[in-house]
Amino acid sequence: MSTWIFQCNPKKFHIDDALMDPEVQAKGTWLAEQEGSRMERGQEAYIYKTSPTKAVIAKVTILSEFKEMPPLEHMYRHWSDESKKDDSLKKARPRVYFRVEEIAPNLVGIPLSELRDLRIPAGRQGMTNIRLKNSNEVNSIQEAWASIGAISISRS
């Protein structure tokens, strides 16, 4: 089963606010334009914020296979003004549904520099998802995540 990095540029999407939103926590949409056909329900993904800290800040579960769909309405409120002007983002594009499972304390997370075994093209423009390709990468992120005291999102 694959593990993913969902990469987020906070200049385009206000990820910190989104992760605190109960509607997003319960069900959000994420662009899946790179390797989306490999995404499956039940796979785990980690949200990586590209600035200012360049850190993994949340763990999510993929809830669906990818399909062409617009973003969920409640996701839109977390877009930057720049993103709201981009009509292509509002259209049906390859996306998956996800649920937030855990967030890093104070959304500080794990700096990418501390994930030595992770060899991902993080920060590359236009990449919204990256599949971890070997067990060393998966183990590295899972072990680091387990050590930070992540906060579980409670479900009512």
N, C-alpha and C positions, 0 to 999 in steps of 0.2 A: 504494500500500500504506500503510495507517495505522500510525502510531506512537502508543504509549500511555504514560500515566502510571498506575502502580499505586500507589495511595496507602495508606499504612500508619500506623496509630496505635499506637505502641509500648506504650501503656497497655493495648491489647487483644491485641496480637500482638508478641512479642519478636523483631523483625525482625533485629536484629544477630546474635543467637544462631542464628536460622534460616539466615541467609546463610552462616554458617560450618559448617553441618551438611551433610555430603556427600550425604545422602539428599535433602535439599531442593535442593541445588545440581543434582543430576541430574534431579529431577522433583518439582515442587510443584504445589499447586492454589491458585488465586486466585479470589475472588469476582468475578463478571462481571455484576453486576446493572444497570449502566448501559451501554447500547450493546453488550452482549455479542454480539448477533447480527452485529455488524460485525467482530468479532475473527476472525482467520484464522491458520491454521498458518503459521509463518515470520515473522510480524510481530514487530517489536521493541517492548519496553516498558522503561520506567525506573521503578525503585522509589523513591518519594518518602516519606521519613520525616517525619511531621508534628511531631515534637518529640524532643528539645529543640532540635535544630539546624535543623529545617525544610530538609532537603537531599535531593538526589537521590544515592542511595548505591549503586545497582546497575543493571546492564543485563541484561535477560533476553530470551529468545526464547519466544514463544507456541508451544506444541506441538500445540494442538488447537483446533477450533472449540468454542464454549461449549456446555455441556449441563448438565442437572440431574444433580448428583452430590454425594455427601458429600465432605468434605475427605479427602485422603490421611491415613492414620493417623499418619505421622511429622510431619505439620504440627501435629497436636493438641498435641504436647509443647511447642510454642513459644507456645501461647495463654496469655494471662494468666489468673489465677484467676477474674477477672470473666467473661472469655469462656468459660471452661470451664463456668460455671454457666448459660450461655445455650444452652438446648437447640435453639433455632432454627438456631444456627450448625453444629450437628452433622448436621442434616438435608440431604437433597439440595436444593441450590440451584444457580442458574446459576453455573458455574465453568469455568475453563480450566486446562489443564496448562501449566506453564512450566518452562524450564531456565535456571539462572543462567549467564550468559556471563562477566561481569566484575563485580568489586566495587571500590568506591573504596578507596584506601589508608586503613587504619585506620578504615574505614567513616565517614570524615568527610564526603566527598562535596562536591557543589556546592550552596551555599546558594541557595535560591530567589531571593533578592535579586540574585544575580549573573546570573540568566537573564532579562534585561530584555524579551526578545521573547516570553517565555512568559506568556500571558494565560489562566491556568487557575484554576478555583475551588478551588485547593489548600487543604486543611484543612477543607473543608465536611463536616460530619457526615454519615456514611452513604455517602459517595462512595468507592468502592474502585477505580474506574478512570475515566480521563478520556482521551478521544481528542484528540490534538493536531490542530487544525483547519486549519492552513496551513503552508506551507513555511518561513516565518520561524520559527515555533515549533520545527519539526523541526530546522532548521539550527542554531538557537540551542542546543538541548540536545545535538545530536550534536557540534558544535564544542567546546562546553564539556567534554563528556565526554572527547573525544579529547585534551584538554589536561591532564587531571589525573593521567595515568599509572595508569590503572585496571589492576587485577590480573586477568589472565585465569584462569579456572577450568580447570585441566587435566583432561582426561578420560583415563582409563586404558584 
